[in-house]
């Protein structure tokens, strides 16, 4: 099964995020926009894994979550990977946070202990808004960058859990299923 670990956003935040980024959606209707119910922050993408990995991962994430208190993270600023001139992914940024960095670090250590290795690239927390499959004209990308800078969205989101998610690929795109929730300790 195809797995990832996520911080899922509450419904009101997802709705407000879609509303705030509507100008971008209107500008690039052919981009692959993340449907509202699927907006989340990926802590770790694990890809295809044997079925028995899910239960070990759930238990391991319970151990990680027991060591962390719930906390707030701040969503703000639209950006793109690798940049707006050659954008492949458009995202809503997450402000740097020592608590989020530490949670991510502990998730990585736990994954490594399960034999899943450590992610090779730096952690750049974000919520993926869209994937751009085809190369776009430079003028379109400049307009998208200007529109992205004009999005005035700031939201504090309480991080309450680590969710183990399964992604199933299908003809209409992928579907997500929450397999396990590891709640962080209360405030």
Secondary structure, DSSP 8 states (H G I E B T S, - for coil): -EEEEEEE--HHHHHHHHHHTHHHHHHTTTSEE--GGG-EEEEEEEEE--HHHHHHHHHHHHHHHHT-B-EEEEEEEEEEES-STT-SEEEEEE---HHHHHHHHHHHHHHHHTT----SS----EEEEEE--S---HHHHHHHHHHHHT---EEEEEE-EEEEEEEEEETTEEEEEEEEEEE-B--
